[in-house]
Amino acid sequence: MVGKQRLGARWARGVVMSATVLLASFSQAEVEVIDRIAAIVEDDVVMVSELVNRTEMIREQARASGKSVGSDEELRAGVLDNLILESLQMQMAQRAGFYIDDNRLNLAMSNIAQQNGMELNSFVQVLEQNGQSYAMVREQVRKDMILQEVQRGNINHRVQITEDEIENFLVSPEGKALTEVFNRVDHLLVPVASDADTAAEATLRNIAENIQRAAKDGEALAQLAVDNADAGASRSDLGWRNEEQMPEIFRATVDAMAKGDVEIVRSPSGFHVIQLTDRRGNEATIVPQTKLSHILIKPTEVLTDEEAKVKIESLLQRAKDGEDFAELAKEYSDDIGTAQRGGDLGWSNMGTFVPEFEQAMIATPEGEYSEPVKTQFGWHVLKIEGRRDEDVSDIVLRNRARGIIHDRKYQEELEIWLQKTRDEAYVDIKI
């Protein structure tokens, strides 16, 4: 750190000496200060103009959203600290040779435009109409992307998540909310007077059953309430409700209903016709899976691509002639990760393999061998051993929980790392 301080001090003195020589050359002229240094940050500087521009931008954003940013002194100090941290991280990226190329930046700008409901050209026009330079916005996005990459590279490996943490999260109120089911229920009541006799109640039940049949055929309860107004029918949309919010007399019925079902529930007030119009939350995640094995032959310096193809064709024929595919894979496959398992790739999801391999997997019937297929790894023959639809809801749920815990820990570790980075750096504030 002492070495850094000396380097920074020598660099700063060089700037001062250059400025002195320049002023001496124009000692008879009036000098106008255009900009000055707000802080020296390692081998970089933060200029006052940057500080002023960023401060005004934040103040304007706060004003537009009706938020308070505190006193001028507090705001400027916070902005300067952020600029110092940005400078330190950008210097890390530069030392590591990290850069966001134009193709990646162009894609990011197109995505930002789409998020705002516009094509890129329209987005550029809107920026210009609002007095913003598209070139400056573009470079700020590039800078933000670099900062995110630097942070991810330094923070992700610090975030460790245990299975116990996931279990504890899933039983917490926040975790339970991930699997909470909400039902949207439309409701129509055919009232029954407390002193109604058996005949009157039977008549009203018949009306409710007719309404139920009509609703199942697609008629809306709102219109059916109007059509049966002479029987006192009234409709009320219960909206989205979880189990706790659902009227107790409806809970068991609604829980057993499928979307679109219409049921009748009797209560002391009458016949309730309820329709489950929608359901969300805790949906099952079903994915198609394929169980397969393969043999890989890689071209080498001594085995040409054509020779590799001939070899895989020979192995395919031997398998078709009755030789054990697993034994052939153990003896000949160049996939060291699966060869000793007889080429077994287990149950695999779509999207796991390179496109050429996956296309052959899809096209090959269950229980059969694929034709030789070439990928970037070499020549393959696939054996399709089974297909199934697998419920991976629990895996998806645990991954969601892991992501939430990760994001929380990431922010904590990021604050610690940024503070450490700031404390260990040479920083000389000049204002």
N, C-alpha and C positions, 0 to 999 in steps of 0.2 A: 504493500500500500504506500510505503514511503517512496518507493521508486516511481509509482504512479503520480504521487504528489509532485515530485521533482520534475517529472516529464511534463505534467500539466503546467507547472509553474514556468518552466523554460519556454514552453509553447506560448503561454500568455505573455511572457516578457518579450518574445519575438514579435507578437502582435503589437504590443505597446511601442517597441522600438521602430517598427515599420511606420506606425502612425506618427511618431515624432518626426521622422525624416520627412514624411509627406507634408506635415504641417510646416516644417521649417522651409520647405520649398515654396510655400505659399504664405509666408509670414505677413506679407503686406496686403493679402486679400482677406475679405470677410469669409469666415468659415461657417458653414451650415451643417449641423449634425443630422444626417439622414437616418441613421440607425445606430444602436449600440448594443453591447453584450449584456444580457440579463444574467447569464450564468455560464461558467466554464464547466463542462461535463466530460471528464476524461479527455479524449482527443477531439471533442466536438464542442460547439457552443449553442446556447439558446439565445436568440436575439429578442430584444424588447418588442420588435414588431410582431414576432410570433406570439409572444405573451399577450400583447394588446389584442391581436386578431382573435385568438382563441377565447380570451376573456369576453370580448364583445359577442362572439358567437354563442357562448353559453348563456350569457345574460339575455340575449334575444330569444333563445330557445325557451328559457325559463319564463320570460315575459309572455311568450305566445301560449304557454301551457298553464299560466297562472301560478307558477311555483316561485318560492323565495330562494335566493342564492346567498343570503347573508350579506355581511358588509363587504365593501369594495376590497378592503385589506384581506379578509378571509378568502374571498373568491380568488384574488390574484395569487395568494400564497398557494392555494390548492391547485390552481392551473399551472403555476410554475413547477410545482412538485411533479405533476403529471407529465409535463414536457421533459423534465429531467429524466424520469423513468422511461419515457418513450425513447429518448436519445440513447440511454444506456442499452436498451433492448435492440435498437436499430444498429448500434455498433457491434453487438453480439452477432447479429445476422450478417453484417458485413464481414466480420472476421471469419465466420463459418462459410462464407461464400454463398449464402442463401439469398434467392431473389425470386420474385413472382414474375414469370414471363408474360408477354402481351397476350398470348392465346388464353392463358388461364385468367388473366385480368379481364379480357373481353367477355369470357363466359360469366364471370362474376357480375360484371356490369349488366349483362343481359338478364341475369337472374334477379338483380335488384329492380330492374325495370319491370319485369313480370310480376314481382311482388307488389309493385305499385299499380298493376293493372294496365301496363303500357308496353308498347314495342320500344326498342332502344332509341330509335330516332325521335319518337314522341317524347321520351324521357329527357333526351338531350335538349329538345326545344323548351320543355317546361323549366328545366334548370336555367337555361339562358334567359327565359322570360322573367324568372324570379331574381335575375341579377347574379346568378352563380356561374362560375366558369366550369364547364364540363371537364376540361383538362385538369383543373385543380381538384375537382371531386374525384376524378379517376385516380389521380395520384394519391389522394387520401385513402381511397379504398385499397390501393396497392399497399400502402403503409400499414393499414389496419390488418390486412391479410398476413403481412410479414410478422407483425406483433403477435398475432394469434398463433402462428407457427412456432415462433420463439418460445411463447408461453407453454404451448402444448409439449414441445420438446423438453422443456425443463420441469414440467409439473406432472405429466401423466404417470411417469414411473414412480413418483412419490405417493400416488394415491393407491392404497391397498384396501381391498374390500373382502371381508371374510363371509363365509356362508352363514355364520351366526348373526352377523349384522343384517344380512338379507332377511333371515327368519324373524328377527326382532322388528324389522321395519314392516314386514307383511302383517304382523299382528297388532301394529300400532294403528290408531285411527286414520292416519294418513295412508298407511298401506292398505287398510281395509277399503278405503275409498276407491282404490284401483279396481276392485272387483265388485263395487256396489252396482246393483241393477236398478235402473230407472224405467218405469212403465208410464206410457201415456194412455190414459183411459178416458173415453167418452162415456157419458152417463145420461140415462133417461129414467125418470121415476113415474110410474103409474101409481098414484096414491090410493091407499085403502083406508077407509074410515075405521076407527077403533071399534065401532059398534056395527060394522058391516056383517050381514048374515052370510051363510055358506053360499047361497046362490049369487049374491053380489060379488063375493070374493072370487068365485069361479069365473064370473063374467070378466072381471078385471084381469085375472090370470090369463084368460084367453086373449085379451087385448095385448098383454105383455108378450105372449108367445107369438102373436102375429107380428108385432114390432120386431121381435128377435129374428124371425124368418126373413122379414123384409131387409133388416140390416145385414144379414148374412148374404143376401142377394145383391147388396151394394147400395142400398138406399141409406142416406145420411140420417143419423138420429135427430139432427136439428129439424129436418123436414118432417120426420115421423112424429116428432113432438107437436108440430103445428097440425098435422093431419089428425092427431088424436087429442086435440085440445079439449074436446067435449068430455073426455074421460079424465081430464085434469092432468094429462101428461105434461111434464116439464123436463127440459134438457139442460145439462150443465157439463161443460168440458172440465174434467178434473186436472188436465194438464200433466206435466212430467212430475212423477212422485217416486221416491224410493220407498222401501218397505215400511219404514217408520212413519212416513208421511201419509201412507195410504190408509183410508178408513179401515178400521179393524175388521168390519164385517165383509170387506172385499178382499182382504189379504190372501187368504188361502185360495180363493177362486182365481184371482189374478195371477198368482204364482204358477198355477197349473195351466193357464191359458197360453196359446200361441198367438203370434201376431195375426190380427184379423178376426179372431174368435169373438163370439157374442154369447154371453151367458146371462141368466136371470138369478138374482139374489133376493130372497124374501127377507124383509125386516119389519118391525112393528109399523113403519110408516108406509109400506107398500111393496110393490115389485120393482126392483132396480134392474134395468137392462143395461149391462156394461159391455163395452167393446174395447178390446185392447188394440189400439191403433198403431202403436209402435213400442219398441223396447230397445234399450241400449245399455251397455255396460256388461263386462264379463262374458263377451262373446267368445265362443269356441274358435280356436285358430286351427284349421285343418290344412295340412300340406301334403301333397303327393310325394311319396318316397319310393325309391327303387333300390332293391338289393342286388348288387352286382359284383363281379370280379373282372380282372383284366390282366392281360399280358402286354408288356411294353418292350419293344426292341428299339434301341437308340442307334442312329447312325454314328459312327466314330471315324477316327482318322484311318482305320483299317477296314471299316465296314461302310460302304457307300449307302446312300439313301435307297437306291434301287435294290441293293443286296439286303438291306433291312426289310424292305417290303416283301421280297421273296421269302425271307426267313419267317416273317409273321404269317404269310400265306401258308407256308408249310406247317407251322404250328396249328393254325386254324384247321387245316385238313386232318391233321392227326387227332385233334379233339373231336371233329365230326366223325372220324373213323372209330371212335370209342375210347381213346386214351383219356385218362383223368386230367381234367383241365387244371385242377389245383396242383397236381404233380408237375405238369408242364410249366406252370407259372413258377413254382419253386426252383426248377432247374434252369429255366431260360429267361425269365423276366428281368429286365434291367431296372425295374422300379424297386429299389432296395427297401422302401417303406412297406411294401405289401408282398414282396416275393415269398418271404418265409411264411406268410399266412395264406399261401396259395392264390395270391392276387386279390384277396378279399378286400373290398372297399366298404363293406357293410351296407346299412341302410343310409341312403344319401338323398338330400333334398335337391330340388331344382335350383340351379344357379351355383352349384358347388364346383362344377368343372368348366373347362374352357369350352367355347361354343361348339367346336367340331365334335368333341367327345360327347357333349350333352345331346347333340342332334342324333348321333348314333345310338345313344342310350334310349332316346325317345322312340326311334324308328324300329328298334329291335324288339320282336315279340318276347313275352315272358317264356323262359325255358329255352331260348335259342341263343346262338352266337351272332355277333355282328360281323359284317364284312370288315376287312382291315380299314382302319381310319387313321389319317395322319393329323397330328397336332404339332405344336411347337416343341413337344418333348420327344417325338418320334412316332413309331407305328404301333397301333394298339389293336387288340381283339378283345371284345367285351362279351361276357357271359351274363345274361339277365336272369337272375334267380328268383325274383319276386317283385310284386308291386303292392303298395298299400296306401291308404289315406290315414295319416297319423295326426292325432290330436296333440299339438305342441303348446296348448294354452298355458300350461304350467311353466314351460321354458320361457315363453313370451312374457309372462307375468314376472318371473324372476329377473329377466333381462331388463324389464321396465324399472323394477325396484333397484337393480344394480345401477342403472343409469341415473336415477334420482339421487342415490347415495353418492355416486361418483361426482355429479355436478356440485353437490353440497361440499364434499371434501375438496374438490378441485378449487373452489373459491377460497376455502380456508388456506390451502397450501399456496395458492397464488399470492395471497396477501402476505404470507410469511416470506415467500421467496422474493417478492418485490421489495419488502422492507430490508431484507438481507442484502439484496443487490444494491439498494440505495445506500445502506450503511457502509458497505465495503468500497464504494466508488469514490474517486476524487471529484468533488464538486465544490466550486467556488462561486458563490452567489455575489453578483456585482451591484445589485440594486437594493 
